[in-house]
Amino acid sequence: MTTVFDKTQSRAKGIHIQNVGKMYYPPNGDPVEALKPVKLDIKPGEFLAVIGPSGCGKSTLLNIVAGFEQATAGSVLVDGVKVDKPDIDRGMVFQQYALFPWLNVRQNVEFGLKQLKVPEEQRAAIVKSFLELVGLQDFSEASTHSLSGGMKQRVALARVFCTNPSIILMDEPFGALDALTRSMLQQELLSIWQEYEKTVMLITHSVQEALVLANRIVVMTSRPGRIKLDMTVDLPYPRDSKSAEFRTLEAEILSELTDEIAKSYGCNPPSVTAD
């Protein structure tokens, strides 16, 4: 595919998470510590997956990086600039698509480009290119109500990537999809990441998804979340989930994750192996 952007205009940027902690103060309850101070550096162009038990604070951490929430301790820096609010240069893909139902597919994808005041002719070329990339060129004028879940998520991917952000933040974007659609979108995400060389931070509950996509995986502890395991994944793309190397890494991560899930339930961890 021919790139529609000059890559030097929006190079991948690094993320520096400096001892970020988060406390919640419910009006009628005790304070809740969601995150212990987390220290994490994500290199420009890296694909980082974050895994942890439900409620461990991984989505909270992502929202702080996005600027949707404020840390109660520490800070997040992107290329040395402190994050204190959302920015279109940090594109966000949600689990529930977050499309505008009153806009059709094309209008959803071009929404961010309009906010950036991209000229109409250039905007049309960018939208066309990304709709082709995600296989929705024949649905540009379709209502989002008429789309399947997988198609909606492809619209969401196209909308985020077409604004040419430096960083892509993803909160379980494929969690609600069937296995076949999930696998297809994983491969589309990989091709876009490899083509456009962005920094990606992915939250997922799936160890296999993390290993298929990421070149680095972080496992978080049960709440309050902190970093338990930080693993570089050197397997070549595309990855074979049945290979011995893949399954060895999967078993190691599952062991760490299962131990933390057991702690969150206050029980002894079961013996778990990769399927």
SULNOR-V563679 format. One record per residue. N is the residue number from 1. RES is the residue in one letter. D_FIRST is the distance of its C-alpha to the first C-alpha in whole Angstrom. Layout:
[[N	RES	D_FIRST] [N	RES	D_FIRST]]
This chain:
[[1	M	0] [2	T	4] [3	T	6] [4	V	9] [5	F	12] [6	D	14] [7	K	14] [8	T	18] [9	Q	18] [10	S	18] [11	R	18] [12	A	19] [13	K	23] [14	G	26] [15	I	28] [16	H	32] [17	I	34] [18	Q	37] [19	N	40] [20	V	39] [21	G	41] [22	K	42] [23	M	45] [24	Y	46] [25	Y	49] [26	P	50] [27	P	53] [28	N	55] [29	G	54] [30	D	54] [31	P	51] [32	V	48] [33	E	46] [34	A	42] [35	L	41] [36	K	43] [37	P	42] [38	V	38] [39	K	37] [40	L	33] [41	D	31] [42	I	27] [43	K	25] [44	P	22] [45	G	19] [46	E	21] [47	F	21] [48	L	24] [49	A	26] [50	V	29] [51	I	32] [52	G	35] [53	P	38] [54	S	38] [55	G	40] [56	C	39] [57	G	37] [58	K	34] [59	S	33] [60	T	35] [61	L	34] [62	L	30] [63	N	32] [64	I	34] [65	V	30] [66	A	29] [67	G	32] [68	F	33] [69	E	36] [70	Q	39] [71	A	40] [72	T	43] [73	A	43] [74	G	41] [75	S	38] [76	V	34] [77	L	32] [78	V	29] [79	D	29] [80	G	33] [81	V	33] [82	K	35] [83	V	33] [84	D	35] [85	K	34] [86	P	30] [87	D	27] [88	I	24] [89	D	23] [90	R	23] [91	G	22] [92	M	23] [93	V	22] [94	F	26] [95	Q	27] [96	Q	28] [97	Y	25] [98	A	27] [99	L	26] [100	F	28] [101	P	30] [102	W	31] [103	L	27] [104	N	25] [105	V	21] [106	R	20] [107	Q	23] [108	N	22] [109	V	19] [110	E	20] [111	F	23] [112	G	22] [113	L	21] [114	K	24] [115	Q	26] [116	L	24] [117	K	25] [118	V	22] [119	P	22] [120	E	22] [121	E	20] [122	Q	17] [123	R	18] [124	A	17] [125	A	14] [126	I	13] [127	V	14] [128	K	13] [129	S	9] [130	F	10] [131	L	12] [132	E	10] [133	L	8] [134	V	12] [135	G	13] [136	L	15] [137	Q	15] [138	D	18] [139	F	20] [140	S	19] [141	E	23] [142	A	24] [143	S	27] [144	T	26] [145	H	29] [146	S	28] [147	L	25] [148	S	26] [149	G	25] [150	G	22] [151	M	21] [152	K	22] [153	Q	21] [154	R	17] [155	V	18] [156	A	20] [157	L	17] [158	A	15] [159	R	18] [160	V	18] [161	F	14] [162	C	14] [163	T	17] [164	N	16] [165	P	19] [166	S	19] [167	I	21] [168	I	20] [169	L	23] [170	M	23] [171	D	27] [172	E	27] [173	P	24] [174	F	24] [175	G	28] [176	A	29] [177	L	26] [178	D	27] [179	A	26] [180	L	24] [181	T	22] [182	R	22] [183	S	21] [184	M	18] [185	L	17] [186	Q	18] [187	Q	15] [188	E	13] [189	L	14] [190	L	14] [191	S	10] [192	I	10] [193	W	13] [194	Q	11] [195	E	8] [196	Y	11] [197	E	14] [198	K	16] [199	T	20] [200	V	20] [201	M	24] [202	L	24] [203	I	28] [204	T	28] [205	H	31] [206	S	29] [207	V	30] [208	Q	28] [209	E	25] [210	A	25] [211	L	25] [212	V	22] [213	L	20] [214	A	22] [215	N	23] [216	R	26] [217	I	28] [218	V	31] [219	V	34] [220	M	37] [221	T	40] [222	S	42] [223	R	43] [224	P	44] [225	G	40] [226	R	40] [227	I	38] [228	K	39] [229	L	36] [230	D	33] [231	M	31] [232	T	29] [233	V	26] [234	D	26] [235	L	24] [236	P	21] [237	Y	18] [238	P	18] [239	R	22] [240	D	24] [241	S	27] [242	K	29] [243	S	29] [244	A	33] [245	E	31] [246	F	29] [247	R	32] [248	T	34] [249	L	32] [250	E	32] [251	A	36] [252	E	37] [253	I	35] [254	L	36] [255	S	40] [256	E	39] [257	L	38] [258	T	41] [259	D	43] [260	E	42] [261	I	42] [262	A	46] [263	K	47] [264	S	46] [265	Y	48] [266	G	51] [267	C	51] [268	N	50] [269	P	47] [270	P	47] [271	S	45] [272	V	42] [273	T	39] [274	A	36] [275	D	36]]
